[in-house]
């Protein structure tokens, strides 16, 4: 989930390395100036070996020859003058290129904490509107929603590309890369793109499209987080309740919002409560004869099985599985001395789980046994009338798995923007973390390839997220007013169907 993304998409400034004296338990000494060439090469080759032996999505979007060439080309960039920052980028360039939203590369916590205390971060919250950077705060007298023209002389278009590069997504998706700039992590992305700064000269367009500029002092990361928490219209990006239901009687319409599938597994109290909530909602819809249902998952970045399949069972008429094919490419953990465990006997327990659940060995892969991939049936009290599904770039993992199945059924009209998670498949379920011993970098990736239970659609290409039937983006005017452009579009459409008249919702 995007809200739970570690705040460690970080980099280091060479000038700050000398201040990194504290070493956490299990964490290597941080380099004083730069890693040795031998250390970087050893870490890079360990990274490559792990990806080739344990990452089933390595060749999902590019042929092996292309990936092999990239591995070789980036290794050749390493030499005795390579800085820590450059080394991070060398590895990240491969990680991002392979295309999985679950791939991450973290910096050691000690370095992160040292850097976060420094006044070197971009202070202004931003967001993307129509693929352009805009201000999300009136800091320094910059009007909210002003279009950013440049920062410290770098054009905003170039800055957006360089900063959003550090958000990995499924396939070739860029909508979530851009959308991530609205998050608190954006200040780190700016740091990665611009390096440490004492101040930022921000050029922007005012309401008369005149270019003005203001100089903002750099701040610590904690200070930025406080400013970000007070940004304009944050309710359009964040949520307080995990799921809600609202009935619009005048339109005979229900609005079901599920902001997360991180709701526990079978038997857990949170899952039981969620299941009871869904049953009560769909019982109500049927008893009341509600004709239209809007399902809003725009803030849903994923969560636990089987919460997404449970919701889908109330919307579909078919039997289905969580995945048509799930597999790993190993069942014993590689490079155990470098594996980062979070609980006692994690490796032993993990291997036992893999060998039990992924027990069907074929062609060098270990497939998920049917016992752990059951067939689900549609609910008796499922919704049988008109469906709308609201999606956004933030929809990923279990969230995009759910959205892909809804779209595949072709019962719902999908509204919004392309999701960050893929339509056809994704790499997910279980994640592994390794520490590269010389740099201390933490490499995280998922180990199960999941083919989603969807049918091919002509307008859904490999490497895309779930594409909406109707693309509706947040407008600058609605952002200024804190209005929900996409939900209003759906409600207006339903109003026209119900009454045959035009009556813009929200006016």
C-alpha positions in Angstrom: 0.0 0.0 0.0 1.1 3.4 -0.8 0.4 4.8 2.7 2.7 2.1 4.1 5.6 2.6 1.8 8.7 2.9 3.8 10.1 6.4 4.0 13.4 5.0 2.9 13.6 5.7 -0.8 16.6 7.6 0.2 19.9 8.7 -1.0 23.1 10.1 0.7 25.1 13.2 0.2 28.8 12.5 0.4 29.3 15.5 2.7 27.0 13.9 5.2 28.6 10.5 5.3 31.2 11.5 7.9 28.4 12.3 10.4 27.0 8.8 10.2 28.7 7.2 13.3 25.9 5.3 15.0 25.5 1.7 13.8 22.3 -0.2 14.5 22.3 -3.9 15.5 23.0 -6.0 12.4 23.8 -2.9 10.3 27.2 -2.5 8.7 29.4 0.5 9.1 28.3 3.3 6.8 31.0 4.5 4.4 32.9 7.5 5.4 33.2 8.9 1.8 32.5 6.1 -0.7 32.3 2.4 -0.9 35.3 0.5 -2.3 34.9 -0.7 -5.9 35.3 -4.2 -4.7 32.5 -3.8 -2.1 30.1 -2.3 -4.7 30.8 -5.0 -7.2 30.2 -7.7 -4.6 26.9 -6.1 -3.5 25.8 -5.6 -7.1 26.5 -9.2 -8.1 24.7 -10.4 -5.0 21.7 -8.2 -6.0 21.8 -9.7 -9.5 22.0 -13.3 -8.2 19.1 -12.7 -5.9 16.9 -11.3 -8.7 17.8 -14.1 -11.1 17.2 -16.9 -8.6 14.2 -15.6 -6.6 12.3 -12.8 -8.5 9.7 -14.5 -10.8 8.8 -11.2 -12.4 12.3 -10.4 -13.6 11.4 -11.0 -17.3 7.7 -10.1 -17.2 8.0 -7.0 -19.3 11.3 -7.2 -21.0 13.1 -10.3 -22.6 16.0 -11.9 -20.8 18.4 -10.6 -23.3 17.4 -7.0 -22.5 17.6 -7.6 -18.8 21.0 -9.3 -19.1 22.3 -6.4 -21.1 21.1 -3.9 -18.5 22.7 -5.9 -15.7 26.0 -5.9 -17.6 25.8 -2.2 -18.6 25.1 -1.0 -15.1 27.8 -3.2 -13.6 30.3 -1.5 -15.9 29.4 1.9 -14.5 30.9 0.9 -11.1 34.4 2.1 -10.5 36.6 3.5 -7.7 35.0 7.0 -8.2 31.4 5.8 -7.9 29.6 7.5 -5.0 27.1 5.9 -2.7 24.4 7.9 -4.4 25.5 6.7 -7.8 25.7 3.2 -6.6 22.1 3.4 -5.3 21.0 4.7 -8.7 22.8 1.9 -10.6 20.9 -0.8 -8.7 17.6 1.2 -8.7 17.8 1.6 -12.5 17.5 -2.2 -12.8 14.9 -2.5 -10.0 12.6 0.1 -11.6 13.1 -1.2 -15.1 11.8 -4.6 -14.3 8.5 -3.2 -13.4 6.9 -4.3 -10.1 5.1 -2.0 -7.7 6.3 -4.3 -4.8 10.0 -3.7 -5.6 11.9 -1.4 -3.3 15.5 -0.4 -2.4 15.9 1.0 1.1 18.7 2.9 2.8 20.0 1.9 6.2 17.9 3.4 9.0 20.9 5.1 10.5 21.7 7.1 7.4 18.0 7.9 6.9 17.7 9.3 10.4 20.9 11.4 9.9 19.6 12.9 6.7 16.1 13.5 7.9 17.5 15.8 10.6 19.3 18.0 8.1 17.6 21.1 6.6 18.2 19.9 3.1 14.6 19.0 1.9 12.2 20.7 -0.5 9.6 22.4 1.8 6.6 22.8 -0.6 3.9 20.0 -0.8 3.0 19.4 -4.5 0.7 17.3 -6.6 0.2 16.5 -10.3 -2.7 17.9 -12.1 -2.9 16.9 -15.8 0.7 15.6 -15.6 2.0 18.9 -14.3 3.4 19.9 -11.0 1.2 22.2 -8.9 1.6 23.6 -5.4 -0.5 21.9 -2.7 0.2 24.6 -0.1 0.4 28.4 0.1 3.8 28.2 1.7 5.9 31.3 0.9 2.9 33.1 -0.5 2.6 30.7 -3.5 -1.1 30.4 -4.2 -2.5 26.9 -3.8 -2.7 25.0 -7.1 -0.2 27.3 -8.8 1.6 25.6 -11.7 5.3 25.1 -10.9 7.6 26.3 -13.7 11.0 25.4 -12.3 12.9 24.7 -9.2 16.5 26.0 -8.8 16.6 26.4 -12.5 15.4 22.9 -13.4 12.3 22.9 -15.5 9.3 21.4 -13.8 8.8 18.8 -16.5 12.4 17.5 -16.1 12.1 17.6 -12.3 8.9 15.6 -12.4 10.5 12.9 -14.5 13.6 12.7 -12.3 11.8 12.7 -9.0 9.0 10.3 -9.9 11.6 7.8 -11.3 12.0 6.6 -7.7 8.5 5.2 -7.5 8.3 1.7 -8.9 5.1 0.6 -10.6 3.8 -2.5 -12.4 4.9 -2.7 -16.0 5.3 0.6 -17.9 2.9 2.6 -15.7 3.6 6.3 -15.2 0.3 7.5 -13.7 1.2 6.2 -10.2 4.8 7.6 -10.6 3.2 11.0 -11.1 0.5 10.5 -8.4 3.2 9.6 -5.8 4.4 13.2 -5.9 1.3 14.1 -3.8 2.6 11.9 -1.0 4.8 12.8 1.9 7.6 10.9 0.1 7.8 13.6 -2.5 10.3 15.7 -0.5 12.7 12.7 -0.6 12.1 12.4 -4.3 13.0 16.0 -4.7 16.1 15.4 -2.7 17.1 12.5 -5.0 16.5 14.7 -8.1 18.2 17.9 -6.9 20.6 16.8 -4.2 20.9 18.6 -0.8 20.1 22.3 -1.0 20.1 25.2 1.3 17.3 27.0 -0.4 14.9 26.5 -3.4 14.1 29.1 -5.9 10.6 28.2 -7.1 9.2 29.8 -10.2 5.4 29.5 -10.7 2.5 30.8 -12.7 0.0 33.0 -10.9 -3.7 33.2 -11.8 -2.9 35.6 -14.6 -0.3 33.1 -16.0 2.5 35.5 -15.1 5.7 33.8 -13.9 6.8 34.8 -10.4 9.4 33.3 -8.2 10.0 32.9 -4.5 12.9 31.6 -2.5 12.1 29.0 0.1 14.6 27.8 2.7 15.3 24.1 2.9 13.8 22.3 5.9 14.2 19.0 7.8 12.1 16.1 6.8 10.1 16.4 10.0 9.3 20.0 9.2 8.1 19.0 5.7 5.9 16.3 7.2 4.1 18.9 9.3 3.6 21.2 6.3 2.4 18.2 4.2 -0.1 17.2 6.9 -1.7 20.6 6.6 -1.8 20.7 2.8 -4.9 21.8 0.8 -7.7 19.3 0.2 -5.9 16.3 1.6 -9.2 14.5 2.0 -9.0 13.8 -1.7 -5.9 11.7 -1.2 -6.2 10.3 2.3 -8.8 8.3 4.2 -9.9 8.0 7.8 -12.3 5.0 7.6 -11.3 1.7 6.0 -14.7 1.2 4.4 -18.0 3.1 4.2 -21.4 2.9 2.6 -23.7 5.8 1.6 -27.2 5.7 0.1 -28.2 8.4 -2.3 -32.0 8.0 -2.2 -32.8 10.6 -4.8 -30.7 8.6 -7.4 -31.6 5.1 -6.1 -27.8 4.7 -5.8 -25.4 3.2 -3.3 -21.8 4.3 -2.9 -19.6 1.6 -1.4 -16.1 2.8 -0.6 -13.3 0.3 0.3 -10.1 2.1 1.0 -8.0 -0.9 1.9 -7.9 -4.6 1.8 -5.5 -4.7 4.8 -8.4 -6.1 7.0 -6.9 -9.3 8.4 -7.3 -12.9 7.3 -10.0 -15.5 8.0 -10.8 -15.7 11.7 -9.3 -12.4 12.6 -11.7 -9.9 14.2 -11.1 -7.2 11.6 -11.9 -9.6 8.7 -15.0 -10.9 10.4 -16.3 -7.4 11.0 -15.6 -6.5 7.3 -17.4 -9.6 6.1 -20.4 -8.8 8.2 -20.4 -5.2 6.9 -20.4 -6.4 3.2 -23.2 -8.8 3.9 -25.3 -6.1 5.5 -24.6 -3.7 2.6 -25.6 -6.1 -0.1 -28.6 -7.4 1.8 -29.7 -3.8 2.1 -29.2 -3.1 -1.6 -31.3 -6.1 -2.6 -34.0 -5.5 -0.1 -34.3 -1.8 -1.1 -34.1 -2.6 -4.9 -31.2 -0.2 -5.4 -30.6 0.2 -9.1 -27.1 1.7 -9.2 -24.0 0.8 -7.2 -20.7 2.8 -7.2 -17.8 0.9 -5.9 -14.9 3.3 -5.0 -11.5 1.7 -4.5 -9.4 4.8 -5.6 -7.4 4.8 -2.3 -7.0 1.1 -2.1 -3.3 0.1 -2.4 -3.9 -3.6 -1.4 -3.9 -5.8 1.7 -4.8 -9.3 2.8 -6.3 -12.3 1.0 -9.3 -13.0 0.9 -10.7 -9.5 1.4 -10.6 -8.6 -2.3 -12.1 -11.9 -3.4 -14.9 -11.5 -0.9 -15.9 -8.2 -2.2 -15.7 -9.4 -5.8 -18.0 -12.3 -4.9 -20.8 -9.8 -4.3 -20.4 -8.3 -7.8 -19.8 -11.2 -10.1 -22.0 -14.0 -11.6 -19.2 -16.5 -12.2 -17.0 -18.8 -10.2 -13.4 -17.6 -9.9 -10.0 -18.0 -8.2 -7.7 -15.5 -6.7 -5.2 -16.4 -9.4 -5.3 -18.8 -12.4 -1.7 -19.6 -11.9 0.6 -18.7 -9.0 4.2 -19.8 -8.8 7.6 -19.2 -7.3 11.0 -20.1 -8.8 12.5 -21.5 -5.6 11.4 -23.2 -2.4 14.5 -22.8 -0.4 15.8 -19.4 0.6 19.0 -18.2 -1.2 21.9 -16.3 0.4 20.5 -16.9 4.0 23.3 -15.0 5.7 22.0 -11.8 4.0 18.3 -12.4 4.6 16.7 -9.9 7.0 14.4 -11.7 9.3 11.7 -10.0 11.4 10.8 -12.9 13.6 12.5 -16.0 15.1 12.8 -19.0 12.7 11.4 -16.9 9.8 13.5 -18.7 7.2 12.6 -22.1 8.5 8.9 -21.3 8.7 9.0 -19.5 5.3 10.5 -22.5 3.6 8.0 -24.9 5.2 5.2 -22.6 3.9 6.6 -22.5 0.4 7.1 -26.2 0.2 3.6 -26.9 1.4 1.6 -24.3 -0.5 3.8 -24.2 -3.7 4.2 -28.0 -4.0 3.6 -28.6 -7.6 7.0 -28.7 -9.3 7.1 -28.3 -13.1 9.6 -26.8 -15.5 11.8 -25.3 -12.8 8.8 -23.6 -11.1 6.8 -24.3 -8.0 3.1 -23.9 -8.5 0.4 -23.0 -6.0 -1.5 -26.1 -5.1 -5.3 -26.1 -5.6 -5.9 -26.6 -1.9 -4.5 -23.1 -1.4 -6.2 -21.6 -4.5 -9.8 -22.4 -4.0 -12.7 -21.7 -6.3 -15.0 -19.0 -5.1 -18.7 -18.8 -5.9 -20.8 -15.7 -6.3 -22.9 -14.7 -3.3 -26.6 -15.3 -3.3 -27.3 -11.7 -2.3 -24.9 -10.3 -4.9 -25.7 -7.0 -6.8 -27.2 -7.7 -10.2 -27.9 -4.2 -11.5 -25.8 -1.2 -12.8 -22.2 -1.0 -11.5 -19.6 1.7 -11.6 -16.1 1.2 -10.4 -13.9 4.2 -9.5 -10.2 3.7 -9.9 -7.0 5.8 -9.6 -3.2 5.5 -9.9 -3.0 4.5 -6.2 -4.9 1.2 -6.8 -2.3 -1.6 -6.6 -1.6 -5.1 -5.4 -4.8 -6.7 -4.1 -6.6 -3.5 -5.0 -5.7 -3.8 -8.7 -6.3 -7.5 -8.6 -9.9 -6.8 -7.5 -10.3 -4.0 -10.1 -9.0 -6.2 -12.9 -11.5 -8.9 -12.2 -14.4 -6.4 -12.1 -13.3 -4.9 -15.4 -12.8 -8.4 -16.9 -16.5 -9.2 -16.1 -17.6 -6.3 -18.3 -20.5 -5.6 -16.0 -19.2 -2.4 -14.6 -18.2 0.9 -16.2 -14.7 1.8 -15.0 -14.2 5.5 -14.3 -11.1 7.5 -13.3 -7.4 7.0 -14.2 -5.1 4.1 -15.0 -4.2 2.1 -11.9 -0.6 1.6 -10.7 -1.1 -2.1 -10.4 -1.3 -4.3 -13.6 -4.3 -5.8 -15.3 -3.0 -9.2 -16.4 -0.7 -10.2 -13.7 1.6 -9.0 -10.9 4.3 -10.2 -8.6 3.2 -10.2 -5.0 1.8 -12.1 -2.0 5.1 -12.6 -0.1 8.0 -10.2 0.2 11.6 -10.8 1.1 14.2 -8.4 2.3 18.0 -8.7 1.9 20.8 -6.5 3.2 23.6 -6.0 0.8 26.5 -6.3 3.2 29.0 -3.7 2.0 26.5 -0.8 1.3 23.9 -1.7 3.9 21.2 -1.2 1.2 18.0 -3.2 1.8 16.6 -4.9 -1.2 12.9 -5.9 -1.1 10.9 -7.8 -3.7 8.0 -10.2 -3.9 8.4 -13.8 -4.8 5.1 -15.0 -6.2 4.0 -14.5 -9.8 0.2 -14.2 -9.9 -1.8 -14.5 -13.2 -5.0 -12.7 -12.4 -8.3 -14.4 -13.2 -9.2 -12.1 -16.1 -9.8 -12.5 -19.8 -7.7 -10.6 -22.4 -9.4 -7.3 -23.5 -8.5 -5.6 -26.8 -7.8 -2.2 -25.0 -5.7 -3.8 -22.2 -2.1 -4.2 -23.3 0.7 -5.9 -21.4 2.4 -3.5 -19.0 -0.7 -1.4 -18.5 -2.7 -0.9 -15.3 -6.4 -1.2 -15.4 -7.5 1.3 -18.0 -10.8 3.2 -17.3 -13.6 3.1 -19.8 -13.9 6.8 -19.2 -10.8 8.8 -18.1 -11.8 11.5 -15.6 -9.1 13.5 -13.9 -9.2 15.8 -11.0 -9.4 19.4 -12.4 -7.6 22.4 -11.0 -10.8 24.1 -10.3 -12.3 21.2 -8.4 -9.0 20.7 -6.5 -9.2 24.3 -5.3 -12.8 23.8 -4.1 -12.0 20.4 -2.6 -14.5 18.7 -4.9 -14.4 15.1 -6.1 -14.4 15.4 -9.9 -14.7 11.7 -10.6 -17.5 10.8 -8.1 -19.5 13.9 -9.3 -19.1 12.7 -12.9 -20.6 9.3 -12.0 -23.4 10.8 -10.0 -24.2 13.2 -12.9 -24.3 10.3 -15.3 -26.6 8.3 -13.1 -28.8 11.4 -12.7 -29.1 11.7 -16.5 -30.1 8.0 -16.7 -32.7 8.3 -14.0 -34.3 11.6 -15.0 -33.1 12.2 -18.6 -32.1 15.7 -17.5 -28.8 17.5 -17.0 -28.1 18.5 -13.4 -24.4 18.7 -12.4 -23.9 17.3 -9.0 -22.0 19.7 -6.8 -23.3 22.9 -8.3 
